[in-house]
Amino acid sequence: MRDVVVTALGERTADEALSAGAPPREVWLALCAAMDVPRERWYGAGRPEPKRA
């Protein structure tokens, strides 16, 4: 949260982005992408992608 600077979050850490009002979901997905987490695990191991409203 405080150590990794994420380009997609405006060169901020996740902590800084959340403090600035960025939506938590946006921060989480940007952090997953930056940390090379496999896309199928972004929503939790073995859990389906959430439904779109």
MODELLER restraints for C-alpha pairs under 7 A, 6 or more apart:
rsr = mdl.restraints
at = mdl.atoms
rsr.add(forms.Gaussian(group=physical.xy_distance, feature=features.Distance(at['CA:1:A'], at['CA:13:A']), mean=6.20, stdev=0.5))
rsr.add(forms.Gaussian(group=physical.xy_distance, feature=features.Distance(at['CA:1:A'], at['CA:14:A']), mean=4.92, stdev=0.5))
rsr.add(forms.Gaussian(group=physical.xy_distance, feature=features.Distance(at['CA:1:A'], at['CA:15:A']), mean=5.10, stdev=0.5))
rsr.add(forms.Gaussian(group=physical.xy_distance, feature=features.Distance(at['CA:2:A'], at['CA:13:A']), mean=5.57, stdev=0.5))
rsr.add(forms.Gaussian(group=physical.xy_distance, feature=features.Distance(at['CA:2:A'], at['CA:14:A']), mean=6.54, stdev=0.5))
rsr.add(forms.Gaussian(group=physical.xy_distance, feature=features.Distance(at['CA:2:A'], at['CA:15:A']), mean=5.61, stdev=0.5))
rsr.add(forms.Gaussian(group=physical.xy_distance, feature=features.Distance(at['CA:3:A'], at['CA:13:A']), mean=6.67, stdev=0.5))
rsr.add(forms.Gaussian(group=physical.xy_distance, feature=features.Distance(at['CA:4:A'], at['CA:13:A']), mean=5.56, stdev=0.5))
rsr.add(forms.Gaussian(group=physical.xy_distance, feature=features.Distance(at['CA:5:A'], at['CA:11:A']), mean=5.64, stdev=0.5))
rsr.add(forms.Gaussian(group=physical.xy_distance, feature=features.Distance(at['CA:5:A'], at['CA:12:A']), mean=5.04, stdev=0.5))
rsr.add(forms.Gaussian(group=physical.xy_distance, feature=features.Distance(at['CA:5:A'], at['CA:13:A']), mean=4.42, stdev=0.5))
rsr.add(forms.Gaussian(group=physical.xy_distance, feature=features.Distance(at['CA:6:A'], at['CA:12:A']), mean=5.66, stdev=0.5))
rsr.add(forms.Gaussian(group=physical.xy_distance, feature=features.Distance(at['CA:6:A'], at['CA:13:A']), mean=5.85, stdev=0.5))
rsr.add(forms.Gaussian(group=physical.xy_distance, feature=features.Distance(at['CA:6:A'], at['CA:31:A']), mean=6.81, stdev=0.5))
rsr.add(forms.Gaussian(group=physical.xy_distance, feature=features.Distance(at['CA:6:A'], at['CA:34:A']), mean=6.42, stdev=0.5))
rsr.add(forms.Gaussian(group=physical.xy_distance, feature=features.Distance(at['CA:8:A'], at['CA:30:A']), mean=6.14, stdev=0.5))
rsr.add(forms.Gaussian(group=physical.xy_distance, feature=features.Distance(at['CA:9:A'], at['CA:17:A']), mean=6.44, stdev=0.5))
rsr.add(forms.Gaussian(group=physical.xy_distance, feature=features.Distance(at['CA:14:A'], at['CA:27:A']), mean=6.05, stdev=0.5))
rsr.add(forms.Gaussian(group=physical.xy_distance, feature=features.Distance(at['CA:18:A'], at['CA:24:A']), mean=6.55, stdev=0.5))
rsr.add(forms.Gaussian(group=physical.xy_distance, feature=features.Distance(at['CA:29:A'], at['CA:42:A']), mean=6.86, stdev=0.5))
rsr.add(forms.Gaussian(group=physical.xy_distance, feature=features.Distance(at['CA:32:A'], at['CA:42:A']), mean=6.37, stdev=0.5))
rsr.add(forms.Gaussian(group=physical.xy_distance, feature=features.Distance(at['CA:43:A'], at['CA:49:A']), mean=6.18, stdev=0.5))
